[in-house]
Amino acid sequence: MTQTEDATSLAGRVGNPFPRGLRPGTTPRTKRRGAAWQKSTPSFYVAVGMVAIVLLVIVIVPLLPIFDPTSQDLKLRFLDPFTDPAHLLGTDALGRDMLSRLALAGRVSLSIAVPAVVLNLIIGVTLGLLAGYFGGKLDNVISALADIQLAIPIMLLLIAVVSALGPSEITLIVVIGVANWVGYARVSRATAWSLREREFIWAPKTHGASEAWILRKHLVPNVIPALAVLVPFDIGIIVLLEAALSFLGLGIQAPTPSWGGMIKDGQAYLRDDPMITIFPGIMLFMLVAGLQFISQRFTGDRQPDRSGS
């Protein structure tokens, strides 16, 4: 990260050494907006549209009177899409409303992905800042833990833990949150390592500021922009992990719907009604692909770097 000369010249000021609205590694707001506008591409707007459609389905459909994801009516099984106002996307093999089940499944996926990412952030940023700022033996220990974590495939870890403890949302959130922090830790460590000798870090020290205050006020704000690219990327990855586990029967259990479980259930009826499988596949693709394109938007159409280099 780079720091503007104006901010550096004010490093000796007590408290906040930067002008209002200016922080290390930032540029004036108008320049940032101009750069963001220039980087925007048609694929970015398409990605935002795909994610927005999925979120609208997840948020709005449960508010409609037709929302009924668990009610079964065998007389209405395999109802074609757009033939009945009460079942806009048709019904499945048990006569359950497809649109309602897609919306609830999306809520379940995000209710797992978002808390898991928050847990990743808390663990990763804390360990990464401590390793990068203090260095020494603490850095060696945390780096060794990260290497050990990377050596364990997360999918195999999930299958092992879920098989032992049983499938549940809490289990998935905790396991994914504990097993996926390394990317955030390495980015945080690299940022802290590069900034710990800068003037705006030393200035508060000379006035008696504590290490915790420096980490919270100066390093965390610099780490957050660098991690912004990883959040949408990891949400998409976790949604895929949850869908894969549900497809294998180790994720969300019936009668609660999940996109992976719906794809699995629809396999037996591909010839009779392929839309039972296609609709959850489309929702999964739109959310995950949209989040990946949005993530690439912040890296100049490159995949997020988790190496911390």
N, C-alpha and C positions, 0 to 999 in steps of 0.2 A: 504494500500500500504506500501511496505517496501523500505528503502533507503539504498544503499550500504555504507559501512563504509568509503570508499574513498571519496564519495561525501559529507558525513557528516563532515569529517575532514576539508573540504575546505569551510565550510558554511560561514566563516567570510570574504571571499574574496569579494571585492567590485564588483558590476555588476553581472556577471554570476558566481556563486560560484562553478560550476561543470566543470569537465574536458570536453574537446571537445567530443561531441557525447554521453555524459552521463547525465541523468536527474533523478530526484527523482523517485523511484519506477521502475527503469529500471535495466537491467543487460547488460553486454557487448553484442555487436551485434552477435557475433558468438554463444553465449549461447542461445540467443533468437531464432536464426535460427534453432539451433539444437532441441530446445523444440518444435518449430512449426512443424518441420519435423516429430518428433516422434508422435505428436498428429494427423497427417494426416491419414485418413482412406479411404477405398474404397468409402464409401458413400459420402465423401467430394468431391472426384474427379468426381463422378457421378453427384453431385449437380452442380459443376462448369460446367460440360459439358451441363447439361440441361439449365442453365442460358445462357451459351455461344450460344447455338443453338437459343434460343429465341432472344437474342440480334443481332445475325447475320441476322435473318429474318427481324427484325425491321430496321436494318441499311442498309442491302444490297438490299432487295426487292424494296424499293422505287427508287433505282438507275437503275433498270432494265427497258427496253423498254416495258415490259408487264405490268408494274405497272399502274393499272387503277381501283381504288376501287369504283368509283361511276357510271361508265358507265353501262347501262342496255341493255340487248338484250334478249328478251323473247324467241327467237328461240334457245338460248343456255342454257335455264334454266335446272337445275338439271344435268348438265354435270358431268360425273363421273371423279374422280381424275385420273391423269396420262394418260388421253386419248387424250389431246390436249396440244401441247407445249405452246400455248398462255394462257392456264388456267391449270397450273400444278396440282392444288388441286381442280379442278372442279369449278362449279358455284352454286349460290344459287337459290332461287325461282324466282328471278327477272333477272337472267342471269348475275349477277355481279361476278367478279373474287374473289374467296375465298382467295387465297394467298395474294392478294393486300389488301383485307379488314382485314385479320389477322395482317398484318404488320402495317397498319395504326392504327388499334385498339390498338396494343401494344404500339405504339408511344404515343397515347392519354393517355393510362393508366400511363405510366412513366412520361409523362409531367404533370400529376397531382400528382403522388406519390413523385417524387423527390423534387419539390418545397415545398410540404407540409412537408416533413421530414426536409428540411432546415429551414422552419419556426418553426417547433417543436424544433429543436436544438437551434435556436437563443433564443426563449422564455424560454425553459427549462433550458439551461445552464446558462443564465443570472440570472434567478430567483433562481436557485439552488445554484450557487456560492455566491450570495448575502446572501441567507439564511444561508448557512453553514459557511461562513467566518465571518459575523457580528453577527449572532445569535440574541438572545434577542427578542424584539417585532417584528422586521422584520421577523425573522424566524417563529414566531407564525402566523403572518399574511399570509405569503406565504404558510406555511403548511396547514392553514385553507382553502386557495384558492384551494390547491391541493386536499384536501379531498372533497370539494364541487364539483370540476371537476370530480373526480372519481365517485361520486354519480350519475352523469348524463350519461346514456348509450349513447355512441357516435353515434350509429346507429339511435336511436330515435331522437337525436339532429339533425343529418343530414337530416332525413326525414322531421322534422318540419321546419328547415331553408330553405331547398330546396323547400318545398311546398309553403312557404311564399314568397320567393324571386325569385323562378323559377330556373330551372337547368342550370348550366353553369360551365365551368372549373374553373373560378375565384372563384365562390362561394364554390365549393368543396375544392379548395386549402386553402382558408381562413378558412373555418369552421374546416376542419381536422387539419390544422396547429395550430389553436387556442385551439382546444379541445383535443389535444393528446400530450401535453408537459410534463405531470406529470412524466412519466417514466424518461425522461432526467433530470428533475429538481431533482428528488429524488437521482439519482445516483450522480449528480453533488454536491448536498448538502452533501451527505455522504462523498464524497472525500474531499471536502473543509473542512468539520468538522474535519476529521481525520488528515489533514495536516496543519491546521492553526497555531498550536503551535510548529511546527517543526523548526529546526534551520535555514533551508534555506528560511523560511518565515520571521523569525525575523532578520536575518542578513541584508537584504536590508532595513528593517525599521530603524535599527540603523544608516544607512547611508542616511536617509532622503527620501527613495523611497516612492512614493505615493501608496495609496491603489489600485488605478486603475492599476498602473504598476505591482504590485505584482499579482493581479488577472490575468492580461493578460500574464505575462511572466512566472509565476510559477504554478498557479493553472490550467489555461486552458490546458497547455500541459499535465498535469497529468490526467485531466478529459477525454480528447479525447480517449485514449486507452480503458477506461472503457465504453465509449459510442459506440465504434466501433461495438459491438455485437448487439446493438439496431437498428442501421441504416438498415441493410438488413432485419432484422425481421420486422421492421415497414413498409418498402417499400412493402413487401409482403402483410401485413395486409391492407394497404391502397389500393393496387391493388384489393384485394378482396372486400373491401368496395365499390370501384367504380363499380366493376362488379355487385355487389348486387343491388346497386342503379339503374344501367342501366337495370338490369333484371326487376326491379319494374317499370321502365319507368320514374324514377326521376333523372337519371344520364345523360350521353351523349346522345343527341338527334339525330335522323336521319336528314340528310343522313350520318352524321359522324358515322363510325362504332365503336363499343366497344365490347369487348369479352362477357360481360354480355348481351348486346342487341342482339348479334348474337345467343347466346344460347337461348334467349327468342324467337327470330324469327324462329329458327329451330325447336322449339317444335311442331309446327303445321305440320311439314313434317318429323317426325321421321320415319314413315313407308316408305315414298317415298324415302327419302335421309337422313339417320341418320348422315352422315358425316358433314352436315351443322351445327349440334350441337356438334359433337364429336371433330372437329378440334379446335374450340375456347376453348372447355373444356380442350383439351390436352395442348394448349399454356398456359392457365391459371394455370393448374396444374404444368407444368414444371417450370414456373417462380416462383410461390409462394413456391412450395416444395423445389426447388433449393435454394432459398434465406433462407428458414428455416434451411436447413441442413448446409448451410454456416454459418448462425448465431450460430448454435449449435457447430460448429467447434471451435469457439472462447471461448466457455464456457465448453469445455470438455464434449460435448454431453449432456448438460443440457440446459433447456430453460432459456432465459435471465431473470435475476432477476430485476424487476422494483421497488422493495420495498425500495431500497436504503440502505438496511441493510448489 
